[in-house]
Amino acid sequence: MRFIGLLLVCCLILTACGNGSKSNSSDNAHAAHKPTLDVKLNVTGNQVTVTVDTDMTISPEHYGKGRKAGEGHIHMYLDDQNKISVTEGQHVFSDLTSGKHKLKVSLHNNDHTPYDVTETYDFDIQ
């Protein structure tokens, strides 16, 4: 009976100690922050004004530099063309052709690594 009691106490102690793995706190801080993304499109004539609302700090002064949790810039892709890096909360695409268009907007760290926050929008130019 004493053996079972001792075994039970050992199991409780081991359980309380956790899994013993350690991780880098800066990695955890980065992984824990997933910014919000809300995009508004305003189509006027042959242009679209894209307004991005996010809780990520858009940081032109740190663009292309080291990663800092909660900070970065925006990538936009119009009609699957080359990326446009945006360091402001608003961007205008002008002189668009008539017809259907697709805009992909994604949030990125200062060093261009993605936050894995992406939205795609369809719109028409008359």
N, C-alpha and C positions, 0 to 999 in steps of 0.2 A: 504494500500500500504506500509505503514511503517512497518507493521508486516511482510510482505513478504520480505522486504529488510533486516530486522533484522534476520529473519530466514535464509536467504541466507548467511549472514555474519557469523552466528553461524556454519552453515554447512561447510563453507570454513575453519574456524578456527579448527574445529574438524578433518577435512580431513588432514590439515597440521600437526596435532599433531601425526599422524601415529597411529599404533595399540596399542602403549603403552606397548608392551611386551618387556621384557628384557631377554637377554641370556648371558651365561658365555662366555667371549671373548676367553678363552682357548678352549672351546668346538667348537666355530666357527672356530678358527684357525686350529684345528684338522680336522674338517669336510670339510674345504675348500681345504685342501691338499690331492690330490689323486695322488700318484706317478705314473710315467710312468714305463712300463715294456717291455723290448725287450730281447728275449732269442735266443741265437744261439746254435745249437747242432752240434758237430763235432764227427761223428762216425768213429772210427779207430779200425779195428779188432773187439774184443769183449768188447770194452769200448766206452763210450760216455762222451765227455767233454762238460759240460753245462756252458756257459758264460752268465751272467746276466748283462744287462745294464739298469740302473734305475737312476732317479734323486733323489731317496731316499738315504739318507746317511746310508750306511751299518755300523752298530756300534757294533762291538764285545764287546767293553768295557761297553756298557749299556744293553747287552743282558739279558733279564729276569728282568730288572729294570723298573722304571716308564716310562710312555708314554711321548714321546717328538715329536711334530709334525715334519714330514719329516725325521724321523729317525727310524731304525729298523733292521730287518733281513729277511731272505728268508726261506720259508718252501718248501721242495720238496718231492713229493710222486712218487716213481717209481712203476708202475704196481699196484697201489692201496694198496701198503704195508704201513708200518708205516712211519710217517713223519720223515724227516731228516731236522734239523735246520742248516742253512748255514749262516755263518757270514763273508763270502768273496764273491767276484763277480764271482768266478768260483768254480765248483765242478766236480770231476771225478767219474763216476760209472764204475767199472771194473769187469771183469769176468762175463759178462752178457751171458745168454744163447742165442742160435740162435733163431731167430723169431721176432715177432712183440712185441714192448714195448710201454708203454704210460707213459709220464712224466707230472706231474702237478706241476706248479711253482706258488707260491703265496707270496705276500709281507705282512709282519706283523710288528706291532709296537714292541717296546722293550718288552712290557708286553704280547706279543703273540696275542693280539687282531688283527683281520685282517684289512687291508686297503681296502678290497674288490677289489683287483687287482689280478686276477688269469688268467693264460693261461695254456692250455693243448696241448701237442705235441705228435705225434705218430712218431716212427722211427723203423727201422729194423736193426737187427744184422744178418749178413750173416753167 
